[in-house]
Amino acid sequence: MNEDWFKLIGVPLTTLAVAGHVCAAEYLTVDQAQKLMFGNEASFEQSDVKLDRAAKKAIKAATGVKVERRVLPTWKVFDGGKLSGFFIIDEVIGKHDYITYAIALTPAGEIKQLEILVYRENYGYEVRNPRWRAQFVGHDSETTLDLGEEIKNISGATMSCRHITEGVNRVLATYDLFLKNK
C-alpha cells in the first residue's frame, strides 16, 4: 500500500502497527506543526532558549515544576516582517514514555494552539483530542493551570494530562521570564 495515501488521510503508519493500541505514533513533524499553527506565509527564526542552572531554578520557582532540559527549542514567528508569535517544542513524560508537543504563543504570550507531535505511550492518547487541547487556548502565564480546575482530566490518561499541563505551565513561565519583551 502506498505510504503517501496514509499521509493524505492523516493516519500515521505507526498507528496501524497494533490494532486497538497506539504505539509511538508521529502525528506531525515540526514543519507541519509550524504551518498548521501559523500558516504557510509565516517565517520562522530559531532562537532556542538556553536553560542554565539559574534559569531552571527561576522556572521551577514560578511553576513548581522541575526543568530537565538544557535547551527549549523555540522559534520567533514573523508574518509580513512583524513578530506574530512564538513556536515552542517541549517534551514531557506521559506515564512511562515521552510526549512531544508544540505550543503556538501570541506575541503577548497567550496560547494560540497546542498540538501533539509524537505520542509514545500505549494508553492516554486521548490527549490528542482537539476538545481537550482547546482548553489551553487563551491562557497565559498570569494563571497557573491546574488539572481538574482549568484543565479537565481524561480518565485513563491522567498522567499524560497532568504532565502536559505541567509542561505548558513551564513553557508559559519560560516565555514570561525569557521571551517577553525581547
Residue frames relative to the residue before (quaternion, step in Angstrom):
aa qw qx qy qz dx dy dz
M 1.0000 0.0000 0.0000 0.0000 0.00 0.00 0.00
N 0.5017 -0.6779 0.4552 0.2855 3.55 -0.98 0.80
E 0.4682 -0.7040 0.4738 0.2462 3.58 -0.75 1.16
D 0.6174 0.5682 -0.3449 0.4207 3.61 1.06 -0.72
W 0.5843 0.5794 -0.3705 0.4308 3.58 1.10 -0.64
F 0.6608 0.5003 -0.3101 0.4657 3.59 0.95 -0.86
K 0.6260 0.5275 -0.3378 0.4645 3.59 1.03 -0.72
L 0.6317 0.5540 -0.3275 0.4322 3.57 1.02 -0.81
I 0.7552 0.3637 -0.2177 0.5000 3.58 0.92 -0.81
G 0.5307 -0.6838 0.3763 0.3306 3.57 1.32 0.08
V 0.5267 0.6009 -0.4362 0.4138 3.60 1.13 0.46
P 0.3104 -0.7521 0.5427 0.2088 3.59 -0.49 1.08
L 0.5721 -0.6219 0.4156 0.3365 3.57 -0.97 0.86
T 0.6510 0.5365 -0.3352 0.4196 3.59 0.93 -0.79
T 0.5667 0.5845 -0.3928 0.4278 3.59 1.15 -0.40
L 0.6769 0.5129 -0.2878 0.4426 3.55 1.08 -0.69
A 0.4851 0.7195 -0.4087 0.2828 3.58 1.23 -0.36
V 0.7980 0.0878 -0.0281 0.5955 3.60 0.94 -0.82
A 0.3850 -0.7458 0.4942 0.2266 3.57 -0.42 1.19
G 0.8217 0.2446 -0.1903 0.4782 3.56 -0.89 0.97
H 0.7690 0.2516 -0.1620 0.5648 3.61 1.19 -0.29
V 0.3384 -0.7065 0.5793 0.2251 3.53 -1.12 0.66
C 0.0220 -0.7921 0.6097 -0.0203 3.56 -0.84 0.97
A 0.8411 -0.2031 0.1078 0.4895 3.56 -0.60 1.16
A 0.1934 0.7992 -0.5388 0.1830 3.56 0.51 1.17
E 0.2126 -0.7361 0.6288 0.1323 3.55 -0.96 0.94
Y 0.2040 -0.8191 0.5310 0.0742 3.54 -0.54 1.21
L 0.8005 0.0152 0.0245 0.5986 3.56 1.02 -0.81
T 0.3703 -0.6569 0.5959 0.2760 3.54 -1.17 0.58
V 0.6756 -0.4544 0.3633 0.4528 3.59 -1.26 0.15
D 0.6644 0.5133 -0.3043 0.4500 3.59 0.88 -0.94
Q 0.6563 0.5009 -0.3111 0.4708 3.60 0.94 -0.86
A 0.6557 0.5086 -0.3115 0.4630 3.59 0.95 -0.86
Q 0.6292 0.5359 -0.3375 0.4505 3.59 0.96 -0.82
K 0.6878 0.4729 -0.2813 0.4734 3.59 0.87 -0.94
L 0.6350 0.5327 -0.3249 0.4555 3.58 0.99 -0.80
M 0.7540 0.4279 -0.2137 0.4502 3.56 0.86 -0.98
F 0.8182 0.2259 -0.0999 0.5191 3.60 1.05 -0.69
G 0.5589 -0.6259 0.3836 0.3857 3.60 1.23 -0.09
N 0.6536 -0.5632 0.3689 0.3458 3.53 -1.30 0.45
E 0.6745 0.5236 -0.2952 0.4286 3.60 1.12 -0.58
A 0.5418 0.6385 -0.4005 0.3721 3.60 1.20 -0.36
S 0.2127 -0.7367 0.6223 0.1573 3.54 -1.24 0.54
F 0.2581 -0.7893 0.5508 0.0837 3.52 -1.10 0.81
E 0.1005 -0.7731 0.6257 0.0265 3.53 -0.91 1.02
Q 0.3121 -0.7716 0.5192 0.1940 3.57 -0.39 1.20
S 0.1027 0.7676 -0.6217 0.1169 3.55 -0.86 1.05
D 0.1418 -0.8461 0.5117 0.0467 3.52 0.53 1.28
V 0.3651 -0.7004 0.5703 0.2255 3.54 -1.17 0.69
K 0.2564 -0.7606 0.5823 0.1293 3.56 -0.64 1.16
L 0.1716 -0.8129 0.5546 0.0465 3.55 -0.77 1.08
D 0.0920 -0.7922 0.6030 0.0198 3.55 -0.18 1.29
R 0.7687 -0.3696 0.2518 0.4574 3.58 -1.30 0.00
A 0.6653 0.5010 -0.3055 0.4616 3.60 0.94 -0.89
A 0.6461 0.5149 -0.3185 0.4648 3.61 0.99 -0.83
K 0.6504 0.5164 -0.3123 0.4614 3.58 0.93 -0.89
K 0.6515 0.5167 -0.3055 0.4639 3.55 1.00 -0.85
A 0.6540 0.5124 -0.3077 0.4637 3.60 0.98 -0.85
I 0.6595 0.4954 -0.3086 0.4737 3.59 0.96 -0.85
K 0.6524 0.5038 -0.3190 0.4677 3.59 0.94 -0.83
A 0.6364 0.5247 -0.3298 0.4593 3.60 1.00 -0.78
A 0.6867 0.4903 -0.2778 0.4593 3.59 1.03 -0.79
T 0.8185 0.2828 -0.1065 0.4886 3.59 1.04 -0.76
G 0.3891 -0.7019 0.4961 0.3313 3.56 1.14 -0.60
V 0.6078 0.5458 -0.3379 0.4675 3.58 1.32 0.08
K 0.4304 -0.7022 0.5123 0.2435 3.55 -0.85 1.04
V 0.2829 -0.7478 0.5826 0.1461 3.56 -1.07 0.85
E 0.2229 -0.8097 0.5356 0.0885 3.57 -0.65 1.15
R 0.7380 0.4630 -0.2521 0.4211 3.56 0.85 -0.92
R 0.4591 -0.6840 0.5066 0.2545 3.53 -1.27 0.47
V 0.7749 0.1742 -0.0784 0.6026 3.55 1.23 -0.54
L 0.1888 -0.7449 0.6293 0.1156 3.54 -1.03 0.85
P 0.3468 -0.7543 0.5120 0.2205 3.63 -0.37 1.18
T 0.0609 0.8132 -0.5606 0.1438 3.53 -0.52 1.28
W 0.0899 -0.7698 0.6302 0.0467 3.54 -1.09 0.78
K 0.3254 -0.6573 0.6365 0.2387 3.53 -1.15 0.71
V 0.2133 -0.7882 0.5696 0.0938 3.56 -0.91 0.94
F 0.1008 -0.7998 0.5916 0.0113 3.53 -0.90 1.02
D 0.0595 -0.7524 0.6552 0.0324 3.51 -1.15 0.75
G 0.8266 -0.0051 -0.0426 0.5612 3.57 -0.52 1.16
G 0.6915 -0.4865 0.2695 0.4610 3.58 1.10 0.65
K 0.6515 0.4956 -0.3045 0.4871 3.58 1.29 -0.14
L 0.5370 -0.6200 0.4638 0.3349 3.59 -1.01 0.83
S 0.0700 -0.8198 0.5682 0.0144 3.58 -0.68 1.09
G 0.7989 -0.2378 0.1154 0.5403 3.58 1.25 0.09
F 0.4342 -0.6493 0.5551 0.2857 3.48 -1.38 -0.37
F 0.1736 -0.7423 0.6399 0.0965 3.53 -1.16 0.74
I 0.0099 -0.8235 0.5628 -0.0700 3.57 -0.59 1.19
I 0.2148 -0.7480 0.6184 0.1093 3.54 -1.03 0.92
D 0.0339 0.7886 -0.6126 0.0425 3.56 -0.92 0.92
E 0.1919 -0.7491 0.6179 0.1420 3.53 -1.33 0.27
V 0.0279 -0.7536 0.6563 0.0229 3.51 -1.19 0.72
I 0.4970 -0.6031 0.5145 0.3529 3.52 -1.24 0.38
G 0.3828 -0.6804 0.5648 0.2676 3.60 -0.99 0.76
K 0.7459 -0.1737 0.1733 0.6193 3.54 -0.08 -1.30
H 0.8146 0.0823 -0.0090 0.5741 3.56 0.95 -0.97
D 0.7942 0.2668 -0.1023 0.5364 3.58 1.05 -0.77
Y 0.6083 -0.5923 0.4010 0.3439 3.53 -1.29 0.41
I 0.2062 -0.7055 0.6666 0.1242 3.49 -1.32 0.66
T 0.1628 -0.7716 0.6089 0.0857 3.58 -0.77 1.03
Y 0.0496 0.8057 -0.5852 0.0769 3.56 -0.77 1.04
A 0.2842 -0.7370 0.5895 0.1687 3.53 -1.30 0.38
I 0.1533 -0.7603 0.6259 0.0824 3.51 -1.18 0.73
A 0.1938 -0.7277 0.6469 0.1204 3.53 -1.06 0.87
L 0.0884 -0.7892 0.6075 0.0195 3.55 -0.82 1.07
T 0.4717 -0.6150 0.5442 0.3213 3.54 -1.20 0.57
P 0.6731 -0.4692 0.3482 0.4533 3.64 -1.19 0.15
A 0.6771 0.4815 -0.2825 0.4795 3.61 1.18 -0.56
G 0.5782 -0.6346 0.3598 0.3654 3.59 1.27 0.07
E 0.4696 0.6514 -0.4522 0.3881 3.57 1.22 0.40
I 0.4858 -0.6679 0.4745 0.3045 3.57 -0.95 0.84
K 0.2359 -0.7719 0.5838 0.0878 3.50 -0.81 1.15
Q 0.7866 -0.1331 0.1442 0.5855 3.57 0.99 -0.88
L 0.1200 -0.7531 0.6422 0.0779 3.54 -1.25 0.56
E 0.0197 -0.8030 0.5949 -0.0299 3.57 -0.85 1.01
I 0.3576 -0.6869 0.5870 0.2358 3.55 -1.11 0.73
L 0.2444 -0.7854 0.5538 0.1295 3.58 -0.72 1.07
V 0.7939 -0.0176 0.0547 0.6053 3.58 0.84 -1.02
Y 0.0660 -0.7783 0.6243 0.0096 3.53 -0.91 1.01
R 0.1615 -0.8505 0.4995 0.0319 3.56 -0.49 1.23
E 0.5575 0.6249 -0.3830 0.3898 3.62 1.24 -0.18
N 0.5015 -0.6262 0.5019 0.3232 3.56 -1.27 0.38
Y 0.7776 0.2127 -0.1019 0.5829 3.58 1.17 -0.56
G 0.7232 0.4638 -0.3131 0.4048 3.55 -1.25 0.33
Y 0.3968 0.7502 -0.4535 0.2722 3.56 1.28 0.06
E 0.4632 0.6930 -0.4377 0.3372 3.60 1.26 -0.13
V 0.5092 0.6362 -0.4299 0.3887 3.61 1.23 -0.22
R 0.5636 0.5793 -0.3886 0.4424 3.60 1.24 -0.15
N 0.4601 0.6925 -0.4459 0.3314 3.58 1.22 -0.28
P 0.4837 -0.6974 0.4436 0.2880 3.61 -0.69 1.05
R 0.6329 0.5291 -0.3443 0.4483 3.62 1.00 -0.70
W 0.6491 0.4977 -0.3319 0.4699 3.61 0.97 -0.75
R 0.6883 0.4827 -0.2866 0.4594 3.60 0.85 -0.93
A 0.6037 0.5871 -0.3490 0.4112 3.60 1.11 -0.65
Q 0.5350 0.6397 -0.4034 0.3766 3.61 1.18 -0.40
F 0.6493 0.5393 -0.3064 0.4401 3.59 1.17 -0.59
V 0.5609 0.6433 -0.3779 0.3587 3.57 1.14 -0.69
G 0.7872 0.3063 -0.2556 0.4703 3.53 -0.98 0.98
H 0.6091 0.5505 -0.3634 0.4404 3.59 1.19 -0.32
D 0.0874 -0.7661 0.6337 0.0628 3.53 -1.26 0.51
S 0.7525 -0.4224 0.2659 0.4296 3.57 -1.28 -0.09
E 0.4973 0.6595 -0.4292 0.3655 3.60 1.24 -0.10
T 0.7559 0.2702 -0.1572 0.5752 3.58 1.19 -0.53
T 0.2860 -0.7083 0.6131 0.2014 3.56 -0.92 0.88
L 0.3314 -0.7647 0.5243 0.1747 3.54 -0.62 1.15
D 0.1153 -0.7892 0.6021 0.0373 3.55 -0.91 0.97
L 0.4461 -0.6570 0.5396 0.2797 3.53 -1.03 0.87
G 0.7562 0.3048 -0.2647 0.5149 3.55 -0.78 1.06
E 0.6940 0.3678 -0.2574 0.5628 3.58 1.27 -0.25
E 0.8179 0.1533 -0.0651 0.5508 3.60 -0.05 -1.30
I 0.7649 0.2685 -0.1325 0.5703 3.57 1.09 -0.77
K 0.3288 -0.7577 0.5363 0.1736 3.56 -0.68 1.12
N 0.4500 -0.6825 0.5167 0.2545 3.53 -1.11 0.79
I 0.2560 -0.7044 0.6318 0.1977 3.55 -1.33 0.36
S 0.4365 -0.6954 0.5078 0.2608 3.56 -0.69 1.09
G 0.7789 0.2719 -0.2363 0.5133 3.56 -0.83 1.02
A 0.7486 0.2964 -0.1853 0.5633 3.57 1.28 -0.16
T 0.2082 0.8420 -0.4824 0.1222 3.57 1.23 0.44
M 0.6869 0.4749 -0.3048 0.4580 3.61 0.80 -0.91
S 0.6426 0.5061 -0.3271 0.4733 3.60 0.95 -0.79
C 0.6508 0.5113 -0.3103 0.4676 3.59 0.94 -0.87
R 0.6681 0.5097 -0.2967 0.4537 3.57 0.87 -0.97
H 0.7327 0.4466 -0.2567 0.4447 3.57 0.76 -1.02
I 0.6112 0.5095 -0.3627 0.4851 3.60 1.06 -0.57
T 0.6359 0.5238 -0.3283 0.4620 3.59 0.96 -0.82
E 0.6550 0.4930 -0.3081 0.4827 3.59 0.94 -0.84
G 0.6482 0.5229 -0.3156 0.4548 3.57 0.99 -0.83
V 0.6379 0.5143 -0.3245 0.4725 3.57 0.99 -0.80
N 0.6279 0.5195 -0.3355 0.4725 3.60 0.97 -0.78
R 0.6491 0.5189 -0.3061 0.4644 3.58 1.00 -0.85
V 0.6588 0.4971 -0.3068 0.4741 3.60 0.96 -0.87
L 0.6516 0.5097 -0.3201 0.4617 3.61 0.95 -0.80
A 0.6424 0.4985 -0.3204 0.4860 3.59 1.03 -0.75
T 0.6200 0.5324 -0.3386 0.4664 3.59 1.04 -0.72
Y 0.6167 0.5247 -0.3363 0.4808 3.57 1.00 -0.80
D 0.6851 0.5138 -0.2829 0.4320 3.55 0.78 -1.10
L 0.7399 0.4275 -0.2217 0.4697 3.58 0.93 -0.92
F 0.8533 0.2267 -0.0583 0.4658 3.60 0.89 -0.86
L 0.7466 0.3856 -0.2333 0.4893 3.64 1.16 -0.28
K 0.5729 0.6096 -0.3736 0.4008 3.55 1.10 -0.69
N 0.8469 0.1305 -0.1268 0.4996 3.56 -1.01 0.88
K 0.5620 0.5870 -0.4165 0.4076 3.62 1.08 0.54
